[in-house]
Amino acid sequence: MHPDLERLIELQSVDTVIARLNAEVAALPKKIAAIETKLTASKVQVEKVKAAMQAGDKAKRGYEGDIQAQQQKISKYKDQSLNVKTNPEYKALLQEIQFAEDAIRGFEDKILEVMLDADTKKDELKKAENELKSETAEIEREKEQARQITAKDEAELTTESAKRDQLREAITADVLTHYDRVAKFRGTGLALEKNGMCMGCRVYLRPQVLQHVHTNNEIIYCDQCQRVLYSEAPAIAPPTDPNP
């Protein structure tokens, strides 16, 4: 096999590995962000339940204040009832007292509802906090795993990049320039010939081109996509002279 062709095959393999590793390293911040997003949702749920509990406590204090205000009214009406002169005035005060007592019962019912809801919220908070704790531990494991993979990728990148530099130095300059130019526009600069076809652009090769490609002893470019061609077909032996 032509030395440059052999090196190009290895170079393209190394370039493919480097591209994959670079993509994985570049994806780490997004992956970490996605992991953090899952944790954020759990934190939001905990804060939501806490806020609901605080709102319940505030409402309860408000109802207790309302009850106290109604009790003060009742006390005032009872004091006034001791000094009334007429029966209608007395009945009017009794009615006001009844209204205040009804209001107190209404506020007490609301306080009971708040307290029952608070018990439910406590259970919800405990569940949300346990889930948050569990997810935090799991997410930290995921983040550490992602960091370890990235560290491994970066170490492998160093090795593959050094290998790439050595290969590039050993390839003929004009062949390497052609490979780089085609790879830049087409993603790859090298293509396998299979069943008479360039597997890069899926175009059949001319017979005379195919014959040269099968030897793997020359740098041959695809007429259609300009990739460097190589073949996995058995090398064609030079014709023998029937009349030595």
Buried (B, 14 or more C-beta within 10 A) or exposed (E): EBEBBBBBBBBBBBBEBBEBBBEBBEBBEEBBEEBEEEBEEBEEBBEEBBEBBEEBEEBBEBBEEBBEEBEEBBEBBEEBBEEEEEEEEBEBBEEBBEBBBEBBEBBEEBBEBBEEBBEEBEEBBEEBBEEBEEBEEEBEEBBEEBEEBBEEBBEBBEEBBEBBEEBBEBBBEEBBEBBEEBBEEBEBBBBBBEEBBBBBBEEEBEEEBBEBBBBBBEBBBBEBBBBBBBBEBEEBEEEEEEEE
